[in-house]
Amino acid sequence: MKSCLTNYVDKINKLPDSKLNKEDILNVDFFLEKENKLKIYYAPHNEYINKEAKILIVGICPGWTQTEIAFKSVKNDLNKNLDTNIILRNCKMSARFAGSMRNNLINMLDELKLAEYLDITSARYLFNEECTILHTTSLIPYPVFINDKNYTGHGPEIVDSVMLMKYVKNHFYEELKEMNKPLIIPLGKSVEDVLRVMIKDNVISEEQCLFGFPHPSGANGHRKEQFINNKVELIEKINNYFKNFML
């Protein structure tokens, strides 16, 4: 995926140094495209790709919180005159999962004994800055909003939107081509639905996908029940991936 950051440097430099509000970003300066109620805006969060990663965690698209963090990180690094790739990597490290969602992810992955296959003590290591095993990304690389609220994968479904699927194919499909068959952990049914389309398109294999993994958000009230119900199957899928698919 080609970086577009250089096209937005002047606009990013003009952003306020204090907390960003939605009107600072959700405007004509960063607007990309719309389809009915859906609007897509530029953000630099997903322009860095860790091509060596063995584990790929995939969400729908950056939400507002990630978007704000990403812009603030980039603006801060632009003032330091850092290399573009370093700026984008720092942006990725700053904006990826934090707080309770990260802790839920770690706890579930540790219960699935993923760390044993990666020769690390805990999935917590994946989120260390020096770790090169993990890559996080989104199906749609840029933030999507409906009436200035985060798009959650519904109304419309991603697979039913011509515009959203265009971004998936032009960006996420291409991103995966640069990686070496990572284990893909989809966050939510909307992501799973797109991955199944990609399996049909022969972009990825079903053996790569940890289908049934609960979304780690604290707002997912069924997370614990889903994890308990799927735990044995998820452990088997991880074992089969490392035993057979990665030969």
ZINORZI-V876904 format. One record per residue. SS is DSSP state (alpha for helix, beta for strand, coil for the rest). PHI is phi in whole degrees, -180 to 180 (NA if undefined). NEAR is the number of other ideal C-beta (glycine too) atoms within 8 Angstrom. Layout:
ss=SS phi=PHI near=NEAR
ss=SS phi=PHI near=NEAR
This chain:
ss=coil phi=NA near=9
ss=coil phi=-75 near=3
ss=coil phi=-73 near=9
ss=coil phi=-108 near=9
ss=alpha phi=-55 near=12
ss=alpha phi=-59 near=7
ss=alpha phi=-74 near=5
ss=alpha phi=-119 near=12
ss=alpha phi=-57 near=9
ss=alpha phi=-62 near=6
ss=alpha phi=-69 near=9
ss=alpha phi=-67 near=11
ss=alpha phi=-63 near=8
ss=coil phi=-86 near=5
ss=coil phi=-67 near=11
ss=coil phi=-65 near=6
ss=coil phi=-77 near=4
ss=coil phi=-83 near=4
ss=coil phi=-56 near=5
ss=coil phi=-85 near=11
ss=coil phi=-104 near=5
ss=alpha phi=-58 near=8
ss=alpha phi=-67 near=6
ss=alpha phi=-72 near=9
ss=alpha phi=-113 near=13
ss=coil phi=-82 near=11
ss=coil phi=-145 near=8
ss=coil phi=-63 near=4
ss=coil phi=-63 near=6
ss=coil phi=-117 near=12
ss=beta phi=-67 near=12
ss=beta phi=-111 near=7
ss=beta phi=-168 near=7
ss=beta phi=-139 near=8
ss=beta phi=-147 near=8
ss=coil phi=53 near=5
ss=coil phi=-86 near=6
ss=beta phi=-80 near=14
ss=beta phi=-132 near=11
ss=beta phi=-114 near=13
ss=beta phi=-125 near=13
ss=coil phi=-71 near=9
ss=coil phi=-155 near=14
ss=coil phi=-87 near=15
ss=coil phi=-58 near=13
ss=coil phi=-110 near=13
ss=coil phi=-91 near=12
ss=coil phi=-98 near=9
ss=coil phi=-122 near=10
ss=coil phi=-90 near=8
ss=coil phi=-68 near=7
ss=coil phi=-92 near=6
ss=coil phi=-63 near=12
ss=coil phi=-99 near=8
ss=beta phi=-120 near=13
ss=beta phi=-123 near=14
ss=beta phi=-101 near=12
ss=beta phi=-123 near=14
ss=beta phi=-105 near=12
ss=beta phi=-80 near=14
ss=beta phi=-165 near=12
ss=coil phi=-62 near=14
ss=coil phi=-89 near=8
ss=alpha phi=-62 near=9
ss=alpha phi=-60 near=6
ss=alpha phi=-61 near=13
ss=alpha phi=-62 near=15
ss=alpha phi=-62 near=11
ss=alpha phi=-60 near=10
ss=alpha phi=-62 near=15
ss=alpha phi=-65 near=14
ss=alpha phi=-67 near=10
ss=alpha phi=-63 near=13
ss=alpha phi=-65 near=14
ss=alpha phi=-61 near=12
ss=alpha phi=-61 near=8
ss=alpha phi=-76 near=12
ss=alpha phi=-63 near=12
ss=coil phi=-68 near=6
ss=coil phi=-95 near=6
ss=coil phi=58 near=4
ss=coil phi=-80 near=9
ss=coil phi=-62 near=5
ss=alpha phi=-57 near=9
ss=alpha phi=-66 near=7
ss=alpha phi=-68 near=9
ss=alpha phi=-59 near=15
ss=alpha phi=-70 near=14
ss=alpha phi=-66 near=9
ss=alpha phi=-60 near=11
ss=alpha phi=-61 near=16
ss=alpha phi=-61 near=12
ss=alpha phi=-64 near=8
ss=alpha phi=-73 near=10
ss=alpha phi=-96 near=12
ss=coil phi=-76 near=9
ss=coil phi=-40 near=10
ss=coil phi=-143 near=5
ss=alpha phi=68 near=6
ss=alpha phi=-64 near=6
ss=alpha phi=-62 near=11
ss=alpha phi=-64 near=11
ss=alpha phi=-62 near=8
ss=alpha phi=-64 near=12
ss=alpha phi=-59 near=12
ss=alpha phi=-60 near=13
ss=alpha phi=-62 near=8
ss=alpha phi=-68 near=12
ss=alpha phi=-65 near=11
ss=alpha phi=-69 near=12
ss=alpha phi=-66 near=8
ss=coil phi=-85 near=10
ss=coil phi=61 near=9
ss=alpha phi=-62 near=11
ss=alpha phi=-57 near=12
ss=alpha phi=-62 near=6
ss=alpha phi=-79 near=8
ss=alpha phi=-103 near=10
ss=coil phi=60 near=4
ss=coil phi=-129 near=9
ss=coil phi=-82 near=4
ss=coil phi=-159 near=8
ss=alpha phi=-64 near=11
ss=alpha phi=-60 near=8
ss=alpha phi=-62 near=11
ss=alpha phi=-57 near=13
ss=alpha phi=-97 near=10
ss=coil phi=-71 near=7
ss=coil phi=-61 near=4
ss=coil phi=-84 near=4
ss=coil phi=-71 near=9
ss=coil phi=-114 near=7
ss=coil phi=-85 near=10
ss=beta phi=-104 near=13
ss=beta phi=-133 near=11
ss=beta phi=-115 near=10
ss=beta phi=-159 near=12
ss=beta phi=-134 near=12
ss=beta phi=-58 near=13
ss=beta phi=-108 near=14
ss=coil phi=-69 near=13
ss=coil phi=-113 near=13
ss=coil phi=-66 near=13
ss=beta phi=-120 near=13
ss=beta phi=-132 near=13
ss=beta phi=-121 near=10
ss=coil phi=55 near=5
ss=coil phi=66 near=6
ss=beta phi=-110 near=6
ss=beta phi=-54 near=8
ss=coil phi=-74 near=10
ss=coil phi=-112 near=6
ss=coil phi=96 near=10
ss=coil phi=-133 near=6
ss=coil phi=64 near=5
ss=coil phi=-95 near=9
ss=coil phi=-67 near=10
ss=alpha phi=-57 near=15
ss=alpha phi=-68 near=8
ss=alpha phi=-96 near=5
ss=coil phi=-104 near=11
ss=alpha phi=-61 near=6
ss=alpha phi=-65 near=11
ss=alpha phi=-65 near=14
ss=alpha phi=-67 near=11
ss=alpha phi=-62 near=8
ss=alpha phi=-69 near=14
ss=alpha phi=-59 near=13
ss=alpha phi=-73 near=8
ss=alpha phi=-79 near=7
ss=alpha phi=-120 near=12
ss=alpha phi=-67 near=15
ss=alpha phi=-57 near=12
ss=alpha phi=-69 near=9
ss=alpha phi=-61 near=11
ss=alpha phi=-66 near=11
ss=alpha phi=-65 near=7
ss=coil phi=-89 near=7
ss=coil phi=-112 near=12
ss=coil phi=-104 near=5
ss=coil phi=50 near=7
ss=coil phi=-72 near=11
ss=beta phi=-75 near=11
ss=beta phi=-100 near=11
ss=beta phi=-109 near=10
ss=beta phi=-81 near=12
ss=coil phi=-101 near=11
ss=coil phi=106 near=10
ss=alpha phi=-65 near=6
ss=alpha phi=-61 near=12
ss=alpha phi=-69 near=14
ss=alpha phi=-58 near=11
ss=alpha phi=-60 near=11
ss=alpha phi=-70 near=14
ss=alpha phi=-62 near=14
ss=alpha phi=-68 near=8
ss=alpha phi=-64 near=9
ss=alpha phi=-68 near=11
ss=alpha phi=-65 near=12
ss=alpha phi=-63 near=6
ss=coil phi=-83 near=7
ss=coil phi=62 near=4
ss=coil phi=-84 near=8
ss=coil phi=-136 near=10
ss=coil phi=-111 near=8
ss=alpha phi=-61 near=7
ss=alpha phi=-63 near=8
ss=alpha phi=-81 near=11
ss=beta phi=-103 near=12
ss=coil phi=-90 near=12
ss=coil phi=-63 near=9
ss=coil phi=97 near=9
ss=coil phi=-75 near=10
ss=coil phi=-68 near=12
ss=coil phi=-66 near=7
ss=coil phi=-80 near=12
ss=coil phi=-60 near=8
ss=coil phi=-63 near=6
ss=coil phi=-76 near=4
ss=coil phi=-84 near=10
ss=coil phi=-68 near=4
ss=coil phi=-98 near=7
ss=alpha phi=-57 near=12
ss=alpha phi=-66 near=7
ss=alpha phi=-64 near=7
ss=alpha phi=-63 near=11
ss=alpha phi=-65 near=11
ss=alpha phi=-61 near=7
ss=alpha phi=-67 near=6
ss=alpha phi=-103 near=11
ss=alpha phi=-56 near=10
ss=alpha phi=-61 near=6
ss=alpha phi=-66 near=8
ss=alpha phi=-66 near=12
ss=alpha phi=-61 near=10
ss=alpha phi=-65 near=8
ss=alpha phi=-64 near=11
ss=alpha phi=-64 near=14
ss=alpha phi=-61 near=8
ss=alpha phi=-66 near=10
ss=alpha phi=-62 near=13
ss=alpha phi=-77 near=9
ss=alpha phi=-82 near=8
ss=alpha phi=-113 near=7
ss=alpha phi=-70 near=11
ss=coil phi=-92 near=7
ss=coil phi=-65 near=4
